[in-house]
Amino acid sequence: MADIIVGVILIVVVGSACYYIWKEKKKGRKCIGCPSSGSCPKCGSKKA
């Protein structure tokens, strides 16, 4: 029973992460979680 609960929790966590990434990519963000706050060349931002 404990294995099933752990499996369900793991599926929910991974599913939530995938949904967040999909949602951010749909908004057009290239660097999700970028430590440079969008000012790196990969993000395409011209802030610097």
PDB file with one MODEL, atoms N, CA, C and O in Angstrom:
MODEL        1
ATOM      1  N   MET A   1       0.829  -1.198   0.000  1.00  0.00           N
ATOM      2  CA  MET A   1       0.000   0.000   0.000  1.00  0.00           C
ATOM      3  C   MET A   1       0.873   1.261   0.000  1.00  0.00           C
ATOM      4  O   MET A   1       0.556   2.240  -0.675  1.00  0.00           O
ATOM      5  N   ALA A   2       1.969   1.228   0.760  1.00  0.00           N
ATOM      6  CA  ALA A   2       2.852   2.390   0.834  1.00  0.00           C
ATOM      7  C   ALA A   2       3.510   2.656  -0.518  1.00  0.00           C
ATOM      8  O   ALA A   2       3.746   3.807  -0.885  1.00  0.00           O
ATOM      9  N   ASP A   3       3.806   1.574  -1.263  1.00  0.00           N
ATOM     10  CA  ASP A   3       4.412   1.741  -2.587  1.00  0.00           C
ATOM     11  C   ASP A   3       3.469   2.462  -3.544  1.00  0.00           C
ATOM     12  O   ASP A   3       3.909   3.261  -4.371  1.00  0.00           O
ATOM     13  N   ILE A   4       2.195   2.183  -3.433  1.00  0.00           N
ATOM     14  CA  ILE A   4       1.202   2.831  -4.301  1.00  0.00           C
ATOM     15  C   ILE A   4       1.113   4.314  -3.976  1.00  0.00           C
ATOM     16  O   ILE A   4       1.046   5.145  -4.882  1.00  0.00           O
ATOM     17  N   ILE A   5       1.111   4.648  -2.707  1.00  0.00           N
ATOM     18  CA  ILE A   5       1.033   6.052  -2.289  1.00  0.00           C
ATOM     19  C   ILE A   5       2.265   6.820  -2.762  1.00  0.00           C
ATOM     20  O   ILE A   5       2.146   7.936  -3.269  1.00  0.00           O
ATOM     21  N   VAL A   6       3.441   6.229  -2.599  1.00  0.00           N
ATOM     22  CA  VAL A   6       4.679   6.873  -3.054  1.00  0.00           C
ATOM     23  C   VAL A   6       4.650   7.037  -4.572  1.00  0.00           C
ATOM     24  O   VAL A   6       5.066   8.076  -5.084  1.00  0.00           O
ATOM     25  N   GLY A   7       4.171   6.040  -5.290  1.00  0.00           N
ATOM     26  CA  GLY A   7       4.075   6.116  -6.746  1.00  0.00           C
ATOM     27  C   GLY A   7       3.142   7.221  -7.203  1.00  0.00           C
ATOM     28  O   GLY A   7       3.454   7.957  -8.139  1.00  0.00           O
ATOM     29  N   VAL A   8       1.997   7.338  -6.543  1.00  0.00           N
ATOM     30  CA  VAL A   8       1.031   8.388  -6.897  1.00  0.00           C
ATOM     31  C   VAL A   8       1.613   9.764  -6.618  1.00  0.00           C
ATOM     32  O   VAL A   8       1.455  10.675  -7.431  1.00  0.00           O
ATOM     33  N   ILE A   9       2.279   9.930  -5.490  1.00  0.00           N
ATOM     34  CA  ILE A   9       2.897  11.220  -5.163  1.00  0.00           C
ATOM     35  C   ILE A   9       3.963  11.571  -6.192  1.00  0.00           C
ATOM     36  O   ILE A   9       4.055  12.721  -6.623  1.00  0.00           O
ATOM     37  N   LEU A  10       4.762  10.599  -6.584  1.00  0.00           N
ATOM     38  CA  LEU A  10       5.796  10.831  -7.591  1.00  0.00           C
ATOM     39  C   LEU A  10       5.189  11.228  -8.930  1.00  0.00           C
ATOM     40  O   LEU A  10       5.693  12.136  -9.592  1.00  0.00           O
ATOM     41  N   ILE A  11       4.128  10.568  -9.332  1.00  0.00           N
ATOM     42  CA  ILE A  11       3.455  10.900 -10.589  1.00  0.00           C
ATOM     43  C   ILE A  11       2.881  12.316 -10.535  1.00  0.00           C
ATOM     44  O   ILE A  11       2.960  13.052 -11.519  1.00  0.00           O
ATOM     45  N   VAL A  12       2.309  12.699  -9.403  1.00  0.00           N
ATOM     46  CA  VAL A  12       1.746  14.043  -9.263  1.00  0.00           C
ATOM     47  C   VAL A  12       2.843  15.102  -9.339  1.00  0.00           C
ATOM     48  O   VAL A  12       2.658  16.132  -9.987  1.00  0.00           O
ATOM     49  N   VAL A  13       3.969  14.868  -8.696  1.00  0.00           N
ATOM     50  CA  VAL A  13       5.071  15.843  -8.706  1.00  0.00           C
ATOM     51  C   VAL A  13       5.637  15.995 -10.118  1.00  0.00           C
ATOM     52  O   VAL A  13       5.826  17.115 -10.591  1.00  0.00           O
ATOM     53  N   VAL A  14       5.907  14.885 -10.787  1.00  0.00           N
ATOM     54  CA  VAL A  14       6.466  14.943 -12.142  1.00  0.00           C
ATOM     55  C   VAL A  14       5.450  15.548 -13.110  1.00  0.00           C
ATOM     56  O   VAL A  14       5.816  16.333 -13.985  1.00  0.00           O
ATOM     57  N   GLY A  15       4.191  15.190 -12.957  1.00  0.00           N
ATOM     58  CA  GLY A  15       3.146  15.759 -13.808  1.00  0.00           C
ATOM     59  C   GLY A  15       3.008  17.262 -13.621  1.00  0.00           C
ATOM     60  O   GLY A  15       2.826  17.998 -14.591  1.00  0.00           O
ATOM     61  N   SER A  16       3.093  17.714 -12.391  1.00  0.00           N
ATOM     62  CA  SER A  16       3.001  19.151 -12.119  1.00  0.00           C
ATOM     63  C   SER A  16       4.181  19.901 -12.731  1.00  0.00           C
ATOM     64  O   SER A  16       4.005  20.990 -13.277  1.00  0.00           O
ATOM     65  N   ALA A  17       5.371  19.332 -12.645  1.00  0.00           N
ATOM     66  CA  ALA A  17       6.547  19.964 -13.233  1.00  0.00           C
ATOM     67  C   ALA A  17       6.423  20.039 -14.753  1.00  0.00           C
ATOM     68  O   ALA A  17       6.749  21.060 -15.359  1.00  0.00           O
ATOM     69  N   CYS A  18       5.953  18.959 -15.359  1.00  0.00           N
ATOM     70  CA  CYS A  18       5.756  18.959 -16.819  1.00  0.00           C
ATOM     71  C   CYS A  18       4.710  19.986 -17.239  1.00  0.00           C
ATOM     72  O   CYS A  18       4.885  20.674 -18.245  1.00  0.00           O
ATOM     73  N   TYR A  19       3.633  20.092 -16.483  1.00  0.00           N
ATOM     74  CA  TYR A  19       2.589  21.066 -16.794  1.00  0.00           C
ATOM     75  C   TYR A  19       3.130  22.487 -16.676  1.00  0.00           C
ATOM     76  O   TYR A  19       2.806  23.329 -17.514  1.00  0.00           O
ATOM     77  N   TYR A  20       3.945  22.780 -15.661  1.00  0.00           N
ATOM     78  CA  TYR A  20       4.525  24.109 -15.490  1.00  0.00           C
ATOM     79  C   TYR A  20       5.445  24.456 -16.660  1.00  0.00           C
ATOM     80  O   TYR A  20       5.394  25.567 -17.188  1.00  0.00           O
ATOM     81  N   ILE A  21       6.279  23.508 -17.058  1.00  0.00           N
ATOM     82  CA  ILE A  21       7.179  23.748 -18.194  1.00  0.00           C
ATOM     83  C   ILE A  21       6.383  23.973 -19.465  1.00  0.00           C
ATOM     84  O   ILE A  21       6.691  24.883 -20.234  1.00  0.00           O
ATOM     85  N   TRP A  22       5.362  23.158 -19.699  1.00  0.00           N
ATOM     86  CA  TRP A  22       4.518  23.312 -20.887  1.00  0.00           C
ATOM     87  C   TRP A  22       3.832  24.679 -20.903  1.00  0.00           C
ATOM     88  O   TRP A  22       3.772  25.336 -21.942  1.00  0.00           O
ATOM     89  N   LYS A  23       3.317  25.100 -19.751  1.00  0.00           N
ATOM     90  CA  LYS A  23       2.626  26.386 -19.640  1.00  0.00           C
ATOM     91  C   LYS A  23       3.583  27.547 -19.925  1.00  0.00           C
ATOM     92  O   LYS A  23       3.214  28.488 -20.629  1.00  0.00           O
ATOM     93  N   GLU A  24       4.791  27.494 -19.394  1.00  0.00           N
ATOM     94  CA  GLU A  24       5.765  28.564 -19.604  1.00  0.00           C
ATOM     95  C   GLU A  24       6.250  28.595 -21.056  1.00  0.00           C
ATOM     96  O   GLU A  24       6.436  29.672 -21.622  1.00  0.00           O
ATOM     97  N   LYS A  25       6.451  27.434 -21.654  1.00  0.00           N
ATOM     98  CA  LYS A  25       6.865  27.387 -23.060  1.00  0.00           C
ATOM     99  C   LYS A  25       5.763  27.933 -23.959  1.00  0.00           C
ATOM    100  O   LYS A  25       6.049  28.576 -24.969  1.00  0.00           O
ATOM    101  N   LYS A  26       4.515  27.684 -23.603  1.00  0.00           N
ATOM    102  CA  LYS A  26       3.388  28.195 -24.376  1.00  0.00           C
ATOM    103  C   LYS A  26       3.331  29.725 -24.318  1.00  0.00           C
ATOM    104  O   LYS A  26       2.881  30.369 -25.266  1.00  0.00           O
ATOM    105  N   LYS A  27       3.786  30.301 -23.208  1.00  0.00           N
ATOM    106  CA  LYS A  27       3.845  31.756 -23.074  1.00  0.00           C
ATOM    107  C   LYS A  27       4.991  32.353 -23.892  1.00  0.00           C
ATOM    108  O   LYS A  27       5.029  33.564 -24.110  1.00  0.00           O
ATOM    109  N   GLY A  28       5.932  31.504 -24.351  1.00  0.00           N
ATOM    110  CA  GLY A  28       7.037  31.972 -25.164  1.00  0.00           C
ATOM    111  C   GLY A  28       8.335  32.174 -24.415  1.00  0.00           C
ATOM    112  O   GLY A  28       9.285  32.729 -24.968  1.00  0.00           O
ATOM    113  N   ARG A  29       8.395  31.747 -23.198  1.00  0.00           N
ATOM    114  CA  ARG A  29       9.627  31.890 -22.418  1.00  0.00           C
ATOM    115  C   ARG A  29      10.614  30.811 -22.818  1.00  0.00           C
ATOM    116  O   ARG A  29      10.265  29.633 -22.896  1.00  0.00           O
ATOM    117  N   LYS A  30      11.857  31.223 -23.073  1.00  0.00           N
ATOM    118  CA  LYS A  30      12.872  30.268 -23.504  1.00  0.00           C
ATOM    119  C   LYS A  30      13.651  29.709 -22.334  1.00  0.00           C
ATOM    120  O   LYS A  30      13.950  28.515 -22.304  1.00  0.00           O
ATOM    121  N   CYS A  31      13.984  30.545 -21.374  1.00  0.00           N
ATOM    122  CA  CYS A  31      14.766  30.104 -20.210  1.00  0.00           C
ATOM    123  C   CYS A  31      13.840  30.072 -18.995  1.00  0.00           C
ATOM    124  O   CYS A  31      13.596  31.101 -18.365  1.00  0.00           O
ATOM    125  N   ILE A  32      13.338  28.910 -18.678  1.00  0.00           N
ATOM    126  CA  ILE A  32      12.472  28.779 -17.515  1.00  0.00           C
ATOM    127  C   ILE A  32      13.358  28.625 -16.290  1.00  0.00           C
ATOM    128  O   ILE A  32      14.168  27.700 -16.218  1.00  0.00           O
ATOM    129  N   GLY A  33      13.209  29.516 -15.339  1.00  0.00           N
ATOM    130  CA  GLY A  33      14.015  29.450 -14.127  1.00  0.00           C
ATOM    131  C   GLY A  33      15.420  29.977 -14.312  1.00  0.00           C
ATOM    132  O   GLY A  33      16.328  29.579 -13.583  1.00  0.00           O
ATOM    133  N   CYS A  34      15.618  30.860 -15.265  1.00  0.00           N
ATOM    134  CA  CYS A  34      16.935  31.408 -15.558  1.00  0.00           C
ATOM    135  C   CYS A  34      17.433  32.240 -14.371  1.00  0.00           C
ATOM    136  O   CYS A  34      16.725  33.137 -13.915  1.00  0.00           O
ATOM    137  N   PRO A  35      18.630  31.960 -13.868  1.00  0.00           N
ATOM    138  CA  PRO A  35      19.138  32.733 -12.736  1.00  0.00           C
ATOM    139  C   PRO A  35      19.499  34.171 -13.107  1.00  0.00           C
ATOM    140  O   PRO A  35      19.665  35.013 -12.226  1.00  0.00           O
ATOM    141  N   SER A  36      19.622  34.456 -14.401  1.00  0.00           N
ATOM    142  CA  SER A  36      19.963  35.808 -14.841  1.00  0.00           C
ATOM    143  C   SER A  36      18.727  36.678 -15.015  1.00  0.00           C
ATOM    144  O   SER A  36      18.826  37.794 -15.525  1.00  0.00           O
ATOM    145  N   SER A  37      17.586  36.194 -14.609  1.00  0.00           N
ATOM    146  CA  SER A  37      16.319  36.924 -14.691  1.00  0.00           C
ATOM    147  C   SER A  37      15.998  37.374 -16.109  1.00  0.00           C
ATOM    148  O   SER A  37      15.479  38.473 -16.303  1.00  0.00           O
ATOM    149  N   GLY A  38      16.291  36.562 -17.079  1.00  0.00           N
ATOM    150  CA  GLY A  38      15.949  36.877 -18.454  1.00  0.00           C
ATOM    151  C   GLY A  38      16.944  37.758 -19.164  1.00  0.00           C
ATOM    152  O   GLY A  38      16.664  38.203 -20.278  1.00  0.00           O
ATOM    153  N   SER A  39      18.103  38.036 -18.574  1.00  0.00           N
ATOM    154  CA  SER A  39      19.067  38.921 -19.218  1.00  0.00           C
ATOM    155  C   SER A  39      20.207  38.158 -19.890  1.00  0.00           C
ATOM    156  O   SER A  39      21.199  38.767 -20.290  1.00  0.00           O
ATOM    157  N   CYS A  40      20.086  36.848 -20.019  1.00  0.00           N
ATOM    158  CA  CYS A  40      21.137  36.087 -20.686  1.00  0.00           C
ATOM    159  C   CYS A  40      20.866  36.052 -22.188  1.00  0.00           C
ATOM    160  O   CYS A  40      19.718  36.221 -22.599  1.00  0.00           O
ATOM    161  N   PRO A  41      21.876  35.840 -23.013  1.00  0.00           N
ATOM    162  CA  PRO A  41      21.681  35.811 -24.466  1.00  0.00           C
ATOM    163  C   PRO A  41      20.732  34.720 -24.928  1.00  0.00           C
ATOM    164  O   PRO A  41      20.050  34.893 -25.938  1.00  0.00           O
ATOM    165  N   LYS A  42      20.669  33.618 -24.228  1.00  0.00           N
ATOM    166  CA  LYS A  42      19.799  32.513 -24.620  1.00  0.00           C
ATOM    167  C   LYS A  42      18.327  32.900 -24.479  1.00  0.00           C
ATOM    168  O   LYS A  42      17.482  32.422 -25.236  1.00  0.00           O
ATOM    169  N   CYS A  43      18.024  33.758 -23.517  1.00  0.00           N
ATOM    170  CA  CYS A  43      16.643  34.169 -23.287  1.00  0.00           C
ATOM    171  C   CYS A  43      16.160  35.110 -24.397  1.00  0.00           C
ATOM    172  O   CYS A  43      14.954  35.256 -24.599  1.00  0.00           O
ATOM    173  N   GLY A  44      17.054  35.724 -25.090  1.00  0.00           N
ATOM    174  CA  GLY A  44      16.661  36.630 -26.142  1.00  0.00           C
ATOM    175  C   GLY A  44      16.358  38.039 -25.656  1.00  0.00           C
ATOM    176  O   GLY A  44      15.941  38.895 -26.436  1.00  0.00           O
ATOM    177  N   SER A  45      16.567  38.274 -24.387  1.00  0.00           N
ATOM    178  CA  SER A  45      16.318  39.585 -23.813  1.00  0.00           C
ATOM    179  C   SER A  45      17.500  40.505 -24.097  1.00  0.00           C
ATOM    180  O   SER A  45      18.638  40.048 -24.209  1.00  0.00           O
ATOM    181  N   LYS A  46      17.233  41.772 -24.209  1.00  0.00           N
ATOM    182  CA  LYS A  46      18.302  42.720 -24.454  1.00  0.00           C
ATOM    183  C   LYS A  46      18.659  43.488 -23.193  1.00  0.00           C
ATOM    184  O   LYS A  46      19.351  44.504 -23.266  1.00  0.00           O
ATOM    185  N   LYS A  47      18.195  43.017 -22.028  1.00  0.00           N
ATOM    186  CA  LYS A  47      18.574  43.642 -20.754  1.00  0.00           C
ATOM    187  C   LYS A  47      20.001  43.249 -20.427  1.00  0.00           C
ATOM    188  O   LYS A  47      20.378  42.092 -20.611  1.00  0.00           O
ATOM    189  N   ALA A  48      20.783  44.168 -19.958  1.00  0.00           N
ATOM    190  CA  ALA A  48      22.123  43.799 -19.475  1.00  0.00           C
ATOM    191  C   ALA A  48      22.821  44.955 -18.868  1.00  0.00           C
ATOM    192  O   ALA A  48      23.957  44.821 -18.412  1.00  0.00           O
TER     193      ALA A  48
ENDMDL
END
